[in-house]
Amino acid sequence: MDAFVAARDELAHAALAYVRAQIDPREHAHSAADVEYSEELMCLAAGRVARAVEALAESRQPIGWDEAVAPV
């Protein structure tokens, strides 16, 4: 469970960094790179959350975690 909590917190921080990069009022030369970098960090953190949830006992996984998702 500790790995899941750490991964979840990391994802939340990465998502906030992504939002901050998107709405940063300063227009500087690195803004596009900041957005791309924070997006990559968010995707990597999401993968860690998925692996941490998979490592949990089935009774501890979020409801519906193991259900197939219909393609959009």
C-alpha positions in Angstrom: 0.0 0.0 0.0 2.9 2.4 0.7 4.1 2.1 -2.9 0.6 2.9 -4.1 0.3 6.0 -1.9 3.8 7.2 -3.0 3.0 6.6 -6.7 -0.4 8.4 -6.3 1.2 11.4 -4.6 3.9 11.5 -7.3 1.2 11.5 -10.0 -0.7 14.3 -8.2 2.5 16.4 -8.1 3.3 15.7 -11.8 -0.2 16.7 -12.8 0.1 19.9 -10.9 3.4 20.6 -12.6 1.8 20.0 -16.0 -1.1 22.4 -15.2 1.4 25.0 -14.0 3.4 24.6 -17.2 0.3 25.0 -19.3 -0.9 28.2 -17.6 2.4 29.8 -16.7 1.8 33.5 -17.7 5.5 34.0 -18.5 6.1 33.5 -22.2 9.7 32.4 -22.3 11.7 30.3 -24.7 11.4 27.1 -22.6 7.6 27.1 -22.1 6.9 24.4 -24.7 9.7 22.2 -23.4 8.4 22.6 -19.9 5.0 21.5 -21.0 6.4 18.5 -22.8 8.7 17.5 -19.9 5.9 17.8 -17.3 3.6 15.8 -19.6 6.2 13.0 -19.8 6.7 13.0 -16.0 2.9 12.7 -15.6 2.7 9.8 -18.0 5.6 8.0 -16.2 4.0 8.6 -12.8 0.6 7.2 -14.2 2.4 4.1 -15.2 3.9 3.7 -11.7 0.4 4.1 -10.2 -0.9 1.4 -12.5 1.9 -1.0 -11.5 1.4 -0.2 -7.8 -2.3 -0.9 -8.1 -1.6 -4.2 -9.9 0.7 -5.2 -7.0 -2.0 -4.6 -4.4 -4.2 -7.5 -3.3 -7.3 -7.7 -5.4 -9.4 -6.7 -2.4 -7.4 -3.5 -2.0 -7.6 -2.5 -5.7 -10.0 0.3 -6.7 -13.5 -0.9 -7.7 -13.7 -1.9 -11.3 -9.9 -1.9 -11.7 -9.8 -5.4 -13.4 -12.8 -4.7 -15.7 -12.1 -4.4 -19.4 -12.5 -0.9 -20.8 -14.4 -0.5 -24.0 -12.3 1.2 -26.7 -13.4 4.7 -27.5 
